[in-house]
Amino acid sequence: MEMAFGNGGWVRVAYGALPGPLYVRLTEQASGHYAASEIYLDGRGLRIRGDVLRNMPLAEIEAVAAPDIGARAAVAGIDLSRLATYYGTTYGPKATGWVADSMRAQDPTSGVRQVQRQKHVARRDVASASPPLSAPDAGLTDEFLVRVADAYREAVRRGEWPAPSLAKQAGVAPKTVQKWVYIARKRGLMPRGKQGMVG
């Protein structure tokens, strides 16, 4: 899974199952965690299958992306939700504004130039510099569970199923890793997962 971070909480995601780039907007919730509030999947003219939508790993995207959103979340981002509300609108020649111009640009006879697609430079994930996870010597301390959270995010970034990947590293059963993740989430050291998702 590759991610690149934009303004306003927008994250561009690419991974093998998608026909094109996925754009996810994360917004800060009352709990203080960032969660997906808007998504746009660019199929680039190809059919978007139902299983792609059903298996979209939003919980993993939230878990991996939230720590890296940073100050750019406060910078104004593209307002796709406002533009989408005009989905059935047509404009006469005297209408002004960015929405009207955006729609006119789709008509090659309008004289309004279409904005070019931005060139994308993906953030490629590199091998983790942190040591492999090992079973704790001093119980399930917060320090250990933070390492579990970091290893979990790294496994997701590599496109691996986190529980089996971490279990192999630590020499424990996947159910043991799931218990560590459950406790880390309960203590607020990891964002909460979603039913039916990896974790």
C-alpha positions as CSV (number, residue, x, y, z in Angstrom):
1,M,0.0,0.0,0.0
2,E,1.4,3.4,-1.0
3,M,0.2,6.7,0.6
4,A,0.8,10.3,-0.2
5,F,-0.5,13.1,2.0
6,G,-2.3,16.3,0.9
7,N,-4.0,19.2,2.5
8,G,-7.3,19.2,4.4
9,G,-6.8,15.6,5.6
10,W,-6.8,14.1,2.1
11,V,-4.7,11.0,1.6
12,R,-4.0,9.3,-1.8
13,V,-3.9,5.6,-1.5
14,A,-2.8,3.0,-4.1
15,Y,-2.7,-0.8,-3.7
16,G,-3.2,-3.8,-6.0
17,A,-6.9,-4.4,-5.7
18,L,-7.9,-0.9,-6.9
19,P,-8.5,0.1,-10.5
20,G,-7.1,3.6,-9.9
21,P,-6.2,5.9,-7.0
22,L,-8.3,6.1,-3.9
23,Y,-8.6,9.5,-2.2
24,V,-9.7,9.4,1.5
25,R,-10.3,12.5,3.6
26,L,-9.7,12.0,7.3
27,T,-11.2,14.4,9.8
28,E,-10.7,14.7,13.5
29,Q,-13.6,13.2,15.5
30,A,-14.8,14.1,18.9
31,S,-12.7,11.3,20.3
32,G,-9.6,13.0,19.0
33,H,-8.9,10.2,16.4
34,Y,-8.9,10.8,12.7
35,A,-11.5,8.9,10.7
36,A,-12.5,8.7,7.0
37,S,-15.3,11.2,6.3
38,E,-15.1,11.3,2.5
39,I,-13.8,8.9,-0.1
40,Y,-13.3,9.1,-3.9
41,L,-12.2,6.2,-6.0
42,D,-11.0,7.1,-9.4
43,G,-11.6,4.0,-11.6
44,R,-10.0,5.8,-14.6
45,G,-13.0,4.6,-16.7
46,L,-12.8,1.0,-15.6
47,R,-15.6,-0.8,-13.8
48,I,-15.4,-0.6,-10.0
49,R,-16.4,-4.1,-8.7
50,G,-18.5,-4.5,-5.6
51,D,-15.9,-6.6,-3.8
52,V,-13.4,-3.8,-4.1
53,L,-15.7,-1.5,-2.2
54,R,-16.6,-4.2,0.4
55,N,-13.0,-5.0,1.1
56,M,-11.8,-1.4,1.1
57,P,-9.4,-1.3,4.2
58,L,-10.6,2.0,5.7
59,A,-9.7,1.0,9.2
60,E,-6.1,0.2,8.1
61,I,-5.9,3.4,6.1
62,E,-7.0,5.4,9.1
63,A,-4.5,3.6,11.4
64,V,-1.6,4.0,9.1
65,A,-2.3,7.6,7.9
66,A,-3.5,9.3,11.0
67,P,-0.1,9.8,12.6
68,D,1.3,11.4,9.4
69,I,-1.5,13.9,8.7
70,G,0.0,16.5,10.9
71,A,-0.4,20.3,10.2
72,R,-1.5,19.8,6.6
73,A,-4.9,18.7,8.0
74,A,-5.5,22.4,8.9
75,V,-4.6,23.7,5.4
76,A,-7.7,24.0,3.1
77,G,-8.1,21.0,0.8
78,I,-10.1,20.3,-2.3
79,D,-13.8,20.6,-1.5
80,L,-15.2,17.6,-3.4
81,S,-18.3,17.3,-1.3
82,R,-19.5,20.8,-2.3
83,L,-18.7,20.2,-6.0
84,A,-20.6,16.9,-5.9
85,T,-23.8,18.6,-4.7
86,Y,-24.0,20.2,-8.1
87,Y,-24.1,16.8,-9.9
88,G,-27.4,17.6,-11.7
89,T,-26.9,21.3,-12.4
90,T,-26.3,23.0,-15.7
91,Y,-25.1,26.6,-16.1
92,G,-25.9,29.3,-18.6
93,P,-23.2,31.4,-20.2
94,K,-23.4,34.2,-17.5
95,A,-22.9,32.0,-14.4
96,T,-19.6,32.6,-12.7
97,G,-17.5,30.8,-10.1
98,W,-15.3,27.8,-9.8
99,V,-18.1,25.3,-9.8
100,A,-19.5,26.7,-13.1
101,D,-16.0,26.8,-14.6
102,S,-15.3,23.3,-13.6
103,M,-18.4,22.0,-15.3
104,R,-17.9,24.2,-18.4
105,A,-14.4,22.9,-18.8
106,Q,-15.8,19.4,-19.5
107,D,-17.4,20.8,-22.7
108,P,-14.6,21.1,-25.4
109,T,-16.6,23.9,-27.1
110,S,-16.9,26.1,-24.0
111,G,-13.4,27.7,-24.3
112,V,-12.7,27.0,-20.6
113,R,-9.6,24.9,-20.2
114,Q,-9.7,21.8,-18.1
115,V,-7.2,21.7,-15.2
116,Q,-4.4,19.2,-15.9
117,R,-4.1,16.1,-13.7
118,Q,-1.4,16.7,-11.1
119,K,1.6,14.5,-11.4
120,H,1.7,12.1,-8.5
121,V,4.8,11.2,-6.6
122,A,4.0,8.3,-4.4
123,R,5.5,7.9,-1.0
124,R,7.0,4.5,-1.3
125,D,7.2,2.5,1.8
126,V,10.7,1.3,2.7
127,A,11.8,-1.5,4.9
128,S,11.2,-0.8,8.6
129,A,14.2,0.5,10.5
130,S,12.7,-0.7,13.8
131,P,13.7,-4.1,15.2
132,P,11.3,-7.1,14.7
133,L,8.7,-7.4,17.4
134,S,9.4,-9.9,20.1
135,A,7.2,-11.2,23.0
136,P,7.3,-8.9,26.0
137,D,9.6,-9.6,28.9
138,A,7.9,-7.3,31.4
139,G,4.2,-7.8,30.6
140,L,1.9,-5.7,28.4
141,T,3.3,-2.3,29.2
142,D,2.3,0.8,27.3
143,E,5.8,1.0,25.9
144,F,5.4,-2.5,24.5
145,L,1.9,-1.8,23.1
146,V,3.2,1.3,21.3
147,R,5.8,-1.0,19.6
148,V,2.9,-3.3,18.7
149,A,1.0,-0.3,17.2
150,D,4.1,0.7,15.2
151,A,4.7,-2.8,13.9
152,Y,1.0,-3.1,13.0
153,R,1.1,0.1,10.9
154,E,4.3,-1.1,9.2
155,A,2.8,-4.4,8.3
156,V,-0.2,-2.7,6.8
157,R,2.1,-0.4,4.8
158,R,3.8,-3.4,3.4
159,G,0.4,-4.9,2.4
160,E,0.6,-7.7,4.9
161,W,-2.1,-9.1,7.2
162,P,-0.9,-7.6,10.5
163,A,-1.8,-10.4,13.0
164,P,0.0,-13.2,11.1
165,S,2.9,-11.0,10.3
166,L,3.5,-9.8,13.9
167,A,2.9,-13.3,15.2
168,K,5.7,-14.6,13.0
169,Q,8.0,-11.9,14.1
170,A,7.3,-12.4,17.8
171,G,7.1,-16.2,17.7
172,V,3.5,-16.3,19.1
173,A,0.1,-17.3,17.9
174,P,-1.9,-14.8,15.8
175,K,-4.6,-14.8,18.6
176,T,-1.9,-13.5,21.0
177,V,-1.2,-10.6,18.7
178,Q,-5.0,-9.9,18.4
179,K,-5.1,-9.7,22.2
180,W,-2.2,-7.2,22.2
181,V,-4.0,-5.1,19.6
182,Y,-7.2,-5.3,21.5
183,I,-5.5,-4.1,24.7
184,A,-3.6,-1.4,22.8
185,R,-6.9,-0.1,21.4
186,K,-8.6,-0.2,24.8
187,R,-5.8,1.9,26.3
188,G,-6.0,4.4,23.5
189,L,-2.6,3.6,22.1
190,M,-4.1,2.5,18.7
191,P,-7.2,3.8,16.9
192,R,-10.3,1.5,17.2
193,G,-10.7,-1.0,14.4
194,K,-13.9,-1.7,12.5
195,Q,-15.9,-4.9,12.4
196,G,-14.9,-7.2,9.6
197,M,-11.6,-5.5,9.1
198,V,-8.0,-6.6,9.8
199,G,-7.0,-6.5,13.4
